[in-house]
Amino acid sequence: MPVPTNAPNPITMAKIILNRLTKFLTPMVIFSVLMANAVADKPIGMIENLTGFNINKSKFMTKWGLSLDGWFESGFAINPDNPSNRSNSPVTFNDRANEFNLHELYLIFKRDTKASHDSWNLGFRADMLFGTDARFTLHENFDDNLFFNNTSKKYQLSIPQIYADLFIPIGNGLTTFIGHFYTIIGKEMITAPDNFFFSHAYTMQYSEPFTHTGILSTYPLNNNFALTAGIVTGWDSFLKQPVNFLGNIRYNTDNKRFSMVASIVTGPTSHDKKGSHRSMYSLVFNYDVTSKFHYTLEHDFGIEEDGVRKGVAAKWYGLNQYFIYDLTNDIGIGLRAEWYRDEDGVRVANAKNSYFSITGGFNWFAHPGLVIRPEVRYDMASSNPVYDSNTKKNQLLISIDMIVRF
């Protein structure tokens, strides 16, 4: 079979990829070396590391139990196909091809509750996110037009969480969130430091809600089981959707080597009584095979009545596996393998497909406040082309990001 004349020369493409990686890696390596040698005891934040000052240790902050935390994450995703629209879609978050992006400039201001079994305690948390990731956290009728009128802009500002946190000394202690908060569904998080990989699984991107507004309470039954339940106004929406039920049950063994979380969100999607009903559940199993080898299995399933058309429900489901191994205290390697099925073409790119994705990468903790995460990801669609402006059924991404804590 003849090679198309417009096909990139493999050697040329390798040189281009190496050049782009070198340009992005060089300042990160220099920065990490400076950070690592700034002070001997290596405090976790960049500001404290460089100046010796930590605002959370000030008299005012300690007196009132307040804390201010944050980080910034920047990254680069190389797409050898060099798509004309510079999009890695349907991969999101690191969705811009061959360009540098500030993904998260993240600030957290909070007061933690003290779980004292003989007194009530009130805390709060407010998060602010600026960057390209903020587009995916915008809450309909809440912050989608609070700062910018055009939600298609690459850089946005959002408030993904703002809630009161109340501890009630009943039995083993009841903790209640009231306000706007991240979902409890699934494994992967919006917040970059809480994920091993730079990119995200299809299940997180397309199966699950990102945020909710409502009331959510957690009660530990004993040392092994905890229940969470509450009511929220649908998915990623503030008073635009009817009340849904959100809850989960958590279990972990005494030695903490095995844990399981079963979560569900269910309810109508429209205030119209004839509107469709949507439900989805997530099962996440974690097992520490050894002290260094960690395994996670996640399964999602969702269904929405009238999701395709009147009388025809839409279904989506998937299976994720994560294999993480700690090579040293500073380096971990990981593999994520995923199969995701959009049975009716209503969740991903308006195309009926099974999606297969495999991602390999590592985390280098160059400093307690600095992590560098390179990865290689390969995606394939079973039937309809969705990559490179809907012209291809597969895609290769070589990505790297850096997270620096303040």
ABEGO torsion letter per residue (X at the ends): XBBBAABBBAAAAAAAAAAAAAAAAAAAAAAAAAAAAABAAGBABAAAAAAGBBAAABAAAAAAGBBBBEBBBBBBBBBAAGBAAGBAOABBGBABBGBBBBABBBBBBBBBBBBBAABBBBBBBBBBBBEAAAAAABBBGAAAAAABABAABABBBBBABBBBBBBBBBEAEBBBBBEBBBBABEABBABAAABABABBBAAAAAABBABBBEBBBBBBABAABBBBBBBBBEBGBBGABBBBBBBBBBBBBAAGABBBBBBBBBEBABABAABBBBBBBBBBBBBBABAABBBBBBBBBBBBBGAABBGBBBBBBBBBBBBBBBABAABBBBBBBBBBBBAAGAABGGBBBBBBBBBBBBBBBABAABBBBBBBBBBBBAABBABGGGABABBBBBBBBBBBBX
